[in-house]
Amino acid sequence: MRLVGPSGEQVGIVPLAKALELAQEYDLDLVEVAANARPPVCKLMDYGKFKYESAMKAREARKNQAHTVIKEMKLRPKIDPHDYDTKKGHVVRFLKQGDKVKITIMFRGREQSRPELGYRLLQRLAEDVADLGFVESNPKQDGRNMIMVLGPHKKKTEAMAEARQAQEARKAEAKANPGKSQNAADADSVQAAEEPAEA
């Protein structure tokens, strides 16, 4: 068999007994790396450590993996301006996080005969969030509802990275000024400026 040493160096072609002897000498495991090769390739390694490191790499890869989520926001054709602003704020937040947003307009009773109201509302919302997202699926009537899907310009991984950076910046700021919020620090500086200098 062809033997590879613990630090990746080539030992050469050795018999099985010699390979096992070397493994005992180094207090390592003899692991078959390529069984189909001629001659088979084996490596001296700490197999438990190798399995642990592989599991840690897989866990890290899963942690950095982004799952695209479709959030849903429901509106009515005759929505109040303040309610519209609130719902738009939610859509903006979802798009900033890198999620897709499914906007559903629900028609009731006579509203079903006026689908253009819902269409105009969806167009207005798409224009309001155009800097954060784009219309992935144009408005279409689906029974009593009208549906449109907005996709974010930013990928989920980019949004996650930006959120992580912002969180680290906040932590660093909190460490720099422990026990004191920015407002308290501003109030102290104003109070110091207002106090008369002692003679």
C-alpha positions in Angstrom: 0.0 0.0 0.0 1.0 3.6 -0.5 1.4 5.4 2.8 1.0 9.1 3.6 2.5 10.4 6.8 0.8 12.4 9.6 1.7 15.8 8.1 0.9 14.8 4.5 4.4 13.7 3.5 4.8 10.6 1.2 6.3 7.6 3.1 6.1 5.4 0.0 4.9 1.9 -0.8 5.1 -0.2 2.4 3.6 -3.6 3.5 0.6 -3.6 5.8 2.5 -4.9 8.8 5.0 -2.0 8.5 2.2 0.5 8.1 0.5 -0.8 11.3 3.8 -0.7 13.1 4.3 3.0 12.1 0.7 3.8 13.2 1.5 2.3 16.7 4.8 4.1 16.9 3.1 7.5 16.2 0.1 6.6 18.3 -2.2 7.3 15.3 -4.8 5.5 13.3 -4.2 3.9 9.9 -7.0 5.1 7.6 -7.7 4.0 4.0 -8.1 7.1 1.9 -8.4 5.7 -1.6 -9.4 2.0 -1.8 -9.8 1.9 -5.6 -6.3 3.2 -6.3 -3.5 0.8 -7.3 -1.9 0.3 -4.8 -4.5 1.5 -2.2 -3.6 4.8 -0.4 -3.6 4.9 3.4 -2.8 7.8 5.8 -1.6 8.0 9.4 -4.0 10.3 11.3 -6.0 10.9 14.5 -9.3 9.7 13.1 -11.4 11.0 16.1 -9.9 14.5 15.6 -10.5 14.3 11.9 -14.2 13.4 12.4 -14.6 16.2 14.9 -13.1 18.8 12.6 -15.3 17.6 9.7 -18.4 18.0 11.9 -17.3 21.5 12.9 -16.8 22.5 9.3 -20.2 21.2 8.3 -21.8 23.0 11.2 -20.1 26.3 10.2 -21.2 25.8 6.6 -24.8 25.3 7.7 -24.6 28.4 9.9 -23.6 30.6 7.0 -26.2 29.0 4.7 -29.1 31.3 4.0 -32.7 30.1 3.8 -34.9 32.3 1.6 -38.1 32.8 3.4 -41.3 34.2 1.8 -43.0 36.6 4.2 -46.7 37.5 3.6 -48.4 40.8 4.1 -52.2 41.2 3.7 -53.9 44.4 2.7 -57.4 45.6 2.0 -58.2 47.8 -1.1 -59.6 50.7 1.2 -56.6 50.8 3.6 -56.1 53.7 5.9 -53.0 55.8 5.1 -51.5 55.2 8.6 -52.1 51.4 8.2 -50.6 51.5 4.8 -47.4 53.2 6.2 -47.2 50.5 8.9 -47.6 47.6 6.5 -45.1 49.3 4.1 -42.6 49.5 7.0 -42.9 45.7 7.6 -42.3 45.1 3.9 -39.2 47.3 4.0 -37.9 45.4 7.0 -38.4 42.1 5.3 -36.7 43.2 2.1 -33.8 44.6 4.1 -33.4 41.2 5.7 -33.2 39.6 2.2 -36.6 37.9 2.3 -39.2 37.7 -0.4 -42.5 39.3 0.4 -45.9 38.1 -0.9 -48.4 40.9 -0.9 -52.1 39.8 -0.8 -55.0 42.2 -1.3 -58.2 40.7 0.0 -61.5 41.8 -1.7 -64.8 41.5 0.1 -68.3 41.9 -1.3 -68.7 44.6 -3.8 -64.9 45.3 -3.8 -64.5 42.3 -6.1 -66.0 44.3 -8.9 -63.2 46.9 -8.6 -59.9 45.0 -9.0 -58.2 48.1 -10.3 -58.2 49.5 -6.8 -56.1 46.6 -5.6 -53.9 46.8 -8.7 -53.2 50.5 -8.1 -52.4 49.8 -4.4 -49.9 47.1 -5.4 -48.3 49.4 -8.0 -47.9 52.2 -5.4 -46.3 49.8 -2.9 -43.9 48.5 -5.5 -42.8 52.1 -6.4 -42.4 52.9 -2.7 -40.0 50.1 -2.1 -38.3 50.1 -5.5 -34.9 50.9 -4.0 -35.0 47.8 -1.8 -36.8 45.2 -4.0 -38.3 44.5 -7.4 -41.5 43.0 -8.6 -40.8 39.3 -9.0 -44.3 38.3 -9.9 -46.7 40.8 -11.3 -50.1 41.3 -9.7 -52.6 38.6 -10.6 -56.2 37.9 -9.5 -56.7 34.7 -7.6 -60.3 34.3 -6.6 -61.1 36.9 -4.0 -57.5 37.9 -3.6 -54.9 39.7 -5.8 -51.3 38.6 -5.3 -47.9 40.1 -6.1 -44.4 38.9 -5.0 -41.6 41.3 -4.3 -38.0 40.1 -4.3 -35.1 41.8 -2.5 -32.2 43.4 -4.5 -29.8 42.1 -1.7 -29.1 38.4 -1.3 -30.0 36.9 2.1 -26.3 36.2 2.8 -25.3 39.8 2.2 -28.2 41.0 4.5 -27.1 38.6 7.2 -23.5 39.8 6.9 -24.5 43.5 7.2 -26.7 42.7 10.2 -23.8 40.9 11.9 -21.5 43.9 11.2 -24.0 46.3 12.6 -24.4 44.1 15.7 -20.6 44.0 16.2 -20.4 47.8 15.9 -23.1 48.2 18.6 -21.2 45.8 20.9 -17.9 47.7 20.3 -19.7 51.0 21.1 -21.2 49.5 24.3 -17.7 48.3 25.4 -16.2 51.7 24.7 -18.8 53.4 26.9 -19.7 50.8 29.6 -22.6 51.6 31.8 -23.5 54.8 30.0 -25.9 55.2 27.1 -25.2 57.9 24.5 -28.1 60.0 25.8 -26.7 60.0 29.3 -23.3 61.1 28.0 -24.9 63.9 26.0 -26.9 65.1 29.1 -23.6 65.1 31.2 -21.8 67.3 28.6 -24.7 69.7 28.4 -24.9 70.0 32.2 -21.2 70.6 32.5 -21.4 73.4 29.9 -24.3 75.0 31.9 -22.5 75.0 35.3 -20.7 78.2 36.1 -17.0 78.1 36.5 -15.9 78.3 40.1 -13.7 81.3 41.0 
